[in-house]
């Protein structure tokens, strides 16, 4: 790998404000904010509006709106 072209990879604390959930994940995101985590260490901090904890697709709360029977047509066509 070439030197000095890759961003710094480090653990970052993400906060899903919609579900009030925290994630400590490796990332290359640039942020100036920091926050102290449960383990006593201080990590770079980034807020999110939505994540897998609060997104309707992942929580099973997603609703399919079928206005003209399009979903049924799709299922019938590709349900072979």
Long-range contacts (C-beta under 8 A, 24 or more apart in sequence): 10-44, 11-43, 11-44, 12-43, 12-44, 12-45, 12-46, 13-37, 13-43, 13-44, 13-45, 13-46, 14-46, 14-47, 14-48, 14-51, 15-45, 15-46, 15-47, 15-48, 16-48, 16-49, 16-50, 16-51, 16-53, 16-54, 17-47, 17-48, 17-49, 18-48, 18-49, 18-50, 18-51, 18-54, 19-51, 19-53, 19-54, 21-51, 21-53, 21-54, 23-51
